[in-house]
Amino acid sequence: LASAFTDHLATVALDPVDPDILFAGTRPAALFRSRDGGQHWQQLTVDLAAECPDVRIPRVTSLVVDPSDHNLVWAGIEVDGVRRSLDGGETWTRINGGLPIPDIHDIVVSVAKPKTVVVAANREIFVSTDTGASWHPLGVNKRFSFPYCRSLALRADDPQVLFVATGDEAIGSTGGIQRSRDRGQSWELLPFPGETNTPIWTFATHAADPDRIVACSHYGQLFVTNDGGDSWVKLHREFAEIR
């Protein structure tokens, strides 16, 4: 993939129906699509800001293809809001109504009824059950111990279970993982083996083993759970900055 782009590659999404279709987002912010498994790429026509507050150069932080409708594609841009395509990436719409924070960090789609789009912004999480026509804030900035929200993850076998990577600040010194078993109505801060060195940044889930989840801190600590988040162990090996 790296050889196909002159810009920094930020995120990739796979079409759940056609494995030859891939989407990629970059920094500076741009969207690309491949129809042949990544051999060739087409830059998609979408209106994205060239500059933005705080990070100066916008980047695509999240791309997700709706698992129940592969024509529905979502993109989150830091710091330039959410874009939605209803036709597999041919055309894109900026989503504005009820989504006041443009600093988008992640997007997931829960297919449990009602199907819900979940967006992690700077210090808030928004949900929509009408394909982005309206949004409802969950008020996590007043409920989380660490209110800075980064990545999201759904349990592979239960779309009701939502994980959020959190921290004290964007350039912070500690963090944790919040878990909801009811898609954001209630939350629990999961137990960790000691204090993290920076905010928790992102997740990797395992489709064949839903209980196994890996999370990393912004500065390279790796944490693993084999029981769906009830308990975590820290791996000995650490890395440099991880985004």
Buried (B, 14 or more C-beta within 10 A) or exposed (E): EEEEBEBEBBBBBBBEEEEEBBBBBBBBBBBBBBBEEBEEBEEBEBEBBEEBEEBEBBBBBBBBBBBEBBBBBBBBBBBBBBBBBBEBBEEBEBBEEEBEBBBBBBBBBBEEEEBBBBBBBBBBBBBBBEBBEEBEBBEBBEBBEBBBBBBBBBBBEEBBBBBBBBBBBBEBBBBBBBBBBEBBEEBEBBEBEEEBBBBBBBBEBEEEEBBBBBBBBBBBBBBBBBEBBEEBEBEEEBEEEBE
